[in-house]
């Protein structure tokens, strides 16, 4: 019976180590904290699970606040300027050359 208990403890230690190794780079700060403050060999799996859940919830709240603040800081849409049209009887668009009309079309599109 003592051997079975020892095997279970070793499996839990390996499982805790494996879980910590499998975490992505987003979790590096938590992994370093656990490695420095806790003895991985005696760290219970349930406590690791609770720590990971708490970190994920706090991280999700922080990300949501950051996303909202970025949305609030977005620039307002740029105003477009409409130019007034004047109709001089002395000038006509029909007198323009093809190149001048192309330039005018490009100016209007901008």
C-alpha positions, 0 to 999 in steps of 0.5 A: 500500500505504501508503494501505491501511495508513493507512485500516486505522489510521483505521478502528481509531481510529474503531472504538475510539472508537465502542466507548468511546462505546457503553459504558453508564453502568456503564462510565463509570469505565473510559471516563474512565480510558482517555480520561485515561491513553491516547491513543485514536488509538494505543490498539490494539483488542486492548488495549481488548478485553483491558481491557474483559474484565478490567474485566467479570470484576472487576466481576462478582466484586465484584457477586457479593460484594456480592450475597452480603453483602446476602443474609447481612445480611438480617433473620431472619424475624419471629417470630409470637406465638401467644396462649394460649386460655382458656375461661372458662365464664362468657363465651361468644362467642355473646353478642358483637354483630356489631361485636365479632365483626368487631373480633375477626376483624380482630385475629386476622388482624393 
